[in-house]
Amino acid sequence: MNAGALPRLAVTAGEPAGIGPELLIRLAATSLAANFVAITDRALLERAAKRCGTTIELIDDDGSAITERRPGTLRVLHVPLAALEQPGRPDPANARHVLTTLAEAADGCMSGRYQAIVTAPLQKSSINDSGIRFSGHTEFFAERSRSDVVMMLASPELRVALATTHLPLSAVPAAITAEALTRTLRIVHAELRDKFGYAEPRIAVLGLNPHAGEDGHLGREEIDVMIPALDALRSAGLQLIGPLPADTAFVPAQRERYDAVVAMYHDQALPVLKSEAFDRTVNLTLGLPFIRTSVDHGTALDLAGSGRADPSSLIAAARMALELVARRNASVQRA
């Protein structure tokens, strides 16, 4: 990237019938110092701007660097829809469009065309209804880049990573293996150090069972699987706390002890995070060869088309992407 040029951030609109396109319009209206490149259908954005009651200047992206961006302007890499969107009513015919935007963003990051990806929410069910097996952004980017990844949600006050992501609760215990937990913790440790600047990250690990198993009386996963894995990693130099009972791990006295939490499943810790910082929480994918941030909410189909969707989480995701890009660039310059 040229000296003085704004970071080029690929921004995907997600589900065309959801609030994503409108969120992109609101993001473009900010004064954030980024060269945002919206990877979506150009006319979709024009219609979203009308629904928001605002004007937007859309500029075809030619890959060139810029040193400033006026609020209300947005570069676009056009990926056509297969069917006209109907707000609030996802159409499986547009599944390929959504996946094409994600592939272009990921490939563009890996080739150096973009410095990071910021994603608006998509509708997983609509993609699956099209006959394409799809679990989510995190799994898609992992497969595309052939990476081992970890999902993390972060607010200014709390970071929570997940040992398992989009699994039925009944499938979680079998997925918590020593190998999988070790991989997750190594990725979180490396990314807290490399992306967030913690020289010696402190990671709290939640138990799987109530009261972290209560010495085996409420389950043996902690004794048989988790504790041996944590002890081996401690011997390798990682600073790990736990397994901790999930019901007390987030009290203020505990929070002072760690820099991030690793939860065993999706709904074990995320309600805590979202209840206190919903509009300031960002979804990150750790372990990728590029920076990817996202909103912490879904497509809000009931709000789609109204122009009233709150863009705070997407703006927070863009801010965090810019911070991570700046930290990475500073690290490269020091090296």
Salt bridges, closest charged atoms under 4 A:
GLU46 OE2 - ARG42 NE 3.72
GLU57 OE1 - ARG70 NH2 2.98
ASP60 OD1 - ARG42 NH1 2.62
ASP61 OD1 - ARG8 NH1 3.01
ASP61 OD1 - ARG75 NH1 3.56
ASP62 OD1 - ARG75 NH1 3.22
GLU85 OE2 - ARG47 NE 2.71
GLU85 OE2 - ARG51 NH1 3.12
GLU104 OE2 - ARG113 NH2 2.86
ASP107 OD2 - ARG144 NH2 2.73
GLU139 OE2 - HIS166 ND1 3.30
GLU157 OE2 - ARG280 NH1 2.87
GLU191 OE2 - LYS195 NZ 2.72
ASP194 OD1 - ARG193 NE 3.02
GLU214 OE1 - HIS211 ND1 2.57
ASP224 OD1 - ARG220 NH2 2.99
ASP231 OD1 - ARG234 NH1 2.85
ASP259 OD1 - ARG202 NH2 3.14
ASP267 OD1 - HIS266 ND1 2.64
GLU276 OE1 - ARG255 NH2 2.90
ASP279 OD1 - ARG280 NE 3.92
